[in-house]
């Protein structure tokens, strides 16, 4: 899977979960803006596991490392 595919998949998951297209603002803080919450975080991790095969234990989930679309894409790429 290429970086573009990964990014597209992450953005698609975020759009499905939040109902918002964040592709135009990769640095928006999803938590500060109320786009994503704790429950959404869990759903995000489950979808990343289902669609991209990466596993992130909730215990290792640091909100500060996953709070923007750009950071999520970067984390996913590092875990693939």
Residue frames as a rotation matrix with the C-alpha (Angstrom) as fourth column:
UNK 1
0.581 0.814 0.000 0.00
0.814 -0.581 0.000 0.00
0.000 0.000 -1.000 0.00
UNK 2
-0.280 -0.698 0.659 1.39
0.658 -0.640 -0.398 3.39
0.699 0.322 0.638 -0.94
UNK 3
-0.870 -0.087 -0.485 1.47
0.433 -0.603 -0.670 6.47
-0.234 -0.793 0.562 1.27
UNK 4
-0.788 0.611 -0.076 -1.34
-0.575 -0.686 0.445 7.98
0.219 0.394 0.892 -0.81
UNK 5
-0.187 0.719 -0.669 -3.46
0.030 0.685 0.728 4.85
0.982 0.116 -0.149 -0.32
UNK 6
-0.478 -0.068 -0.876 -2.82
0.836 0.271 -0.478 4.97
0.270 -0.960 -0.073 3.42
UNK 7
-0.968 0.095 -0.234 -3.74
-0.009 -0.940 -0.342 8.64
-0.252 -0.328 0.910 3.62
UNK 8
-0.560 0.800 -0.215 -6.90
-0.574 -0.188 0.797 8.09
0.597 0.569 0.565 1.57
UNK 9
-0.168 0.479 -0.862 -7.94
0.426 0.823 0.375 5.17
0.889 -0.304 -0.343 3.77
UNK 10
-0.690 -0.132 -0.711 -7.33
0.719 -0.232 -0.655 7.13
-0.079 -0.964 0.255 6.99
UNK 11
-0.923 0.355 -0.148 -9.29
-0.363 -0.931 0.026 10.11
-0.129 0.078 0.989 5.64
UNK 12
-0.375 0.810 -0.451 -12.10
-0.319 0.344 0.883 7.81
0.871 0.475 0.129 4.55
UNK 13
-0.298 0.208 -0.932 -12.27
0.776 0.621 -0.110 6.23
0.555 -0.756 -0.346 8.02
UNK 14
-0.864 -0.063 -0.499 -12.29
0.387 -0.717 -0.580 9.67
-0.321 -0.695 0.643 9.66
UNK 15
-0.781 0.613 -0.119 -15.04
-0.563 -0.609 0.559 10.86
0.270 0.503 0.821 7.31
UNK 16
-0.231 0.703 -0.673 -17.14
0.106 0.706 0.701 7.76
0.967 0.091 -0.238 8.05
UNK 17
-0.368 0.016 -0.930 -16.69
0.883 0.319 -0.345 8.12
0.291 -0.948 -0.131 11.80
UNK 18
-0.669 -0.049 -0.741 -17.11
0.486 -0.784 -0.387 11.88
-0.562 -0.619 0.548 12.12
UNK 19
0.417 0.833 0.364 -19.20
0.832 -0.188 -0.522 12.86
-0.366 0.520 -0.771 9.13
UNK 20
0.763 -0.213 -0.611 -16.58
-0.242 -0.970 0.036 15.47
-0.600 0.120 -0.791 8.31
UNK 21
0.732 -0.588 0.344 -14.13
0.593 0.301 -0.747 15.73
0.335 0.751 0.569 5.44
UNK 22
0.789 -0.493 -0.366 -10.87
0.032 -0.563 0.826 16.81
-0.613 -0.664 -0.429 7.07
UNK 23
0.403 -0.672 0.622 -8.71
0.888 0.452 -0.088 16.28
-0.222 0.587 0.778 3.97
UNK 24
0.494 -0.191 0.848 -8.36
0.414 -0.806 -0.422 20.02
0.765 0.560 -0.319 3.41
UNK 25
0.406 -0.365 0.838 -7.02
-0.755 -0.651 0.082 20.60
0.515 -0.666 -0.540 6.91
UNK 26
0.362 -0.335 -0.870 -4.57
0.181 0.941 -0.286 17.84
0.914 -0.054 0.401 7.84
UNK 27
-0.690 -0.715 -0.111 -3.42
0.292 -0.136 -0.947 19.75
0.662 -0.686 0.302 10.93
UNK 28
0.057 0.784 0.618 -6.81
-0.617 -0.459 0.639 20.36
0.785 -0.418 0.457 12.54
UNK 29
-0.916 -0.294 0.273 -6.87
-0.389 0.480 -0.786 19.15
0.100 -0.827 -0.554 16.14
UNK 30
-0.467 0.763 -0.447 -9.65
0.007 0.509 0.861 16.58
0.884 0.399 -0.243 16.02
UNK 31
-0.270 0.337 -0.902 -10.19
0.918 0.371 -0.136 16.55
0.289 -0.865 -0.410 19.77
UNK 32
-0.796 -0.079 -0.600 -10.02
0.345 -0.874 -0.343 20.31
-0.497 -0.480 0.722 20.41
UNK 33
-0.837 0.474 -0.273 -12.48
-0.528 -0.570 0.630 20.89
0.143 0.672 0.727 17.56
UNK 34
-0.252 0.777 0.576 -14.86
-0.620 0.328 -0.713 18.23
-0.743 -0.537 0.399 18.90
UNK 35
0.068 0.226 -0.972 -14.59
-0.953 0.301 0.003 16.17
0.294 0.926 0.236 15.71
UNK 36
-0.007 -0.169 -0.986 -13.32
0.011 0.986 -0.169 13.10
1.000 -0.013 -0.005 17.56
UNK 37
0.378 0.128 0.917 -13.90
-0.891 -0.217 0.398 11.97
0.250 -0.968 0.032 21.14
UNK 38
-0.396 -0.586 0.707 -12.82
-0.791 0.608 0.061 9.02
-0.465 -0.535 -0.705 23.27
UNK 39
0.291 0.596 0.749 -15.41
-0.042 0.790 -0.612 6.71
-0.956 0.147 0.255 21.75
UNK 40
0.932 0.036 -0.362 -14.41
-0.349 -0.189 -0.918 7.87
-0.101 0.981 -0.163 18.29
UNK 41
0.018 -1.000 -0.013 -10.79
-0.999 -0.019 0.037 7.10
-0.038 0.012 -0.999 19.11
UNK 42
-0.322 -0.065 0.944 -11.66
-0.343 0.938 -0.052 3.49
-0.882 -0.341 -0.324 19.90
UNK 43
0.694 0.642 0.327 -13.71
0.118 0.346 -0.931 3.20
-0.711 0.684 0.164 16.71
UNK 44
0.675 -0.530 -0.513 -10.82
-0.737 -0.463 -0.492 4.73
0.023 0.711 -0.703 14.76
UNK 45
-0.345 -0.867 0.359 -8.36
-0.868 0.440 0.229 2.17
-0.357 -0.233 -0.905 16.12
UNK 46
-0.025 0.428 0.904 -10.76
0.003 0.904 -0.428 -0.67
-1.000 -0.008 -0.024 15.31
UNK 47
0.911 0.405 -0.078 -11.23
-0.048 -0.084 -0.995 0.55
-0.409 0.911 -0.057 11.75
UNK 48
0.302 -0.885 -0.353 -7.48
-0.953 -0.279 -0.117 1.01
0.005 0.372 -0.928 11.26
UNK 49
-0.470 -0.434 0.769 -7.04
-0.521 0.839 0.155 -2.58
-0.713 -0.327 -0.621 12.40
UNK 50
0.295 0.705 0.644 -9.84
0.180 0.621 -0.763 -3.87
-0.938 0.341 0.057 10.16
UNK 51
0.969 0.231 -0.088 -8.92
-0.017 -0.290 -0.957 -1.94
-0.246 0.929 -0.277 7.03
UNK 52
0.563 -0.817 -0.125 -5.14
-0.681 -0.373 -0.630 -1.60
0.468 0.440 -0.766 7.31
UNK 53
0.675 -0.238 -0.698 -4.18
0.297 0.954 -0.037 -4.47
0.675 -0.183 0.715 9.57
UNK 54
-0.457 -0.829 0.324 -2.36
-0.055 -0.337 -0.940 -2.36
0.888 -0.447 0.108 12.15
UNK 55
0.403 0.571 -0.715 -2.87
0.673 0.344 0.654 -2.95
0.620 -0.745 -0.246 15.84
UNK 56
-0.547 -0.478 0.687 -2.68
-0.167 -0.742 -0.649 -0.20
0.821 -0.470 0.326 18.41
UNK 57
-0.316 0.430 -0.846 -3.65
0.879 0.469 -0.090 -1.24
0.358 -0.771 -0.526 21.92
UNK 58
0.591 0.610 0.527 -5.91
0.336 -0.781 0.526 1.37
0.733 -0.134 -0.667 23.48
UNK 59
0.792 -0.331 -0.512 -3.47
0.516 -0.085 0.853 1.37
-0.326 -0.940 0.103 26.42
UNK 60
-0.279 -0.959 0.060 -0.76
0.806 -0.199 0.558 2.69
-0.523 0.204 0.828 24.08
UNK 61
0.157 0.435 0.887 -3.00
0.848 -0.520 0.105 5.31
0.507 0.735 -0.450 22.51
UNK 62
-0.473 -0.326 -0.818 -1.64
0.678 -0.728 -0.103 8.75
-0.562 -0.604 0.565 23.36
UNK 63
0.563 0.825 0.047 -4.16
0.677 -0.427 -0.599 11.38
-0.474 0.369 -0.800 22.32
UNK 64
0.474 -0.427 -0.770 -1.38
-0.307 -0.900 0.311 13.91
-0.826 0.089 -0.557 21.66
UNK 65
-0.643 -0.755 0.126 0.14
-0.197 0.322 0.926 11.58
-0.740 0.570 -0.356 19.06
UNK 66
-0.669 0.500 0.550 -3.16
0.734 0.563 0.380 11.03
-0.120 0.658 -0.743 17.24
UNK 67
-0.148 0.709 -0.689 -4.84
0.512 -0.541 -0.667 14.44
-0.846 -0.452 -0.283 17.42
UNK 68
-0.001 0.191 -0.982 -4.57
-0.705 -0.697 -0.135 15.55
-0.710 0.692 0.135 13.78
UNK 69
0.937 0.346 0.049 -5.23
-0.196 0.637 -0.746 13.74
-0.289 0.689 0.665 10.49
UNK 70
0.485 -0.826 -0.288 -1.56
-0.617 -0.091 -0.781 14.26
0.619 0.557 -0.554 9.54
UNK 71
-0.342 -0.612 0.713 -0.36
-0.937 0.279 -0.210 12.62
-0.071 -0.740 -0.669 12.77
UNK 72
0.402 0.564 0.721 -2.76
-0.468 0.804 -0.367 9.70
-0.787 -0.190 0.587 12.32
UNK 73
0.948 -0.084 -0.306 -1.49
-0.261 0.339 -0.904 9.08
0.179 0.937 0.300 8.77
UNK 74
0.092 -0.994 0.054 2.12
-0.797 -0.107 -0.594 9.29
0.597 0.012 -0.803 10.00
UNK 75
-0.207 -0.116 0.971 1.50
-0.852 0.510 -0.120 6.86
-0.481 -0.852 -0.204 12.87
UNK 76
0.743 0.563 0.362 -0.25
-0.296 0.762 -0.577 4.40
-0.600 0.322 0.732 10.56
UNK 77
0.758 -0.511 -0.405 2.59
-0.416 0.100 -0.904 4.56
0.503 0.854 -0.137 8.04
UNK 78
-0.205 -0.889 0.410 5.12
-0.919 0.031 -0.393 3.88
0.336 -0.457 -0.823 10.80
UNK 79
-0.129 0.249 0.960 3.13
-0.698 0.665 -0.267 0.88
-0.705 -0.704 0.088 12.01
UNK 80
0.813 0.512 -0.278 2.61
-0.544 0.495 -0.678 -0.74
-0.209 0.702 0.681 8.60
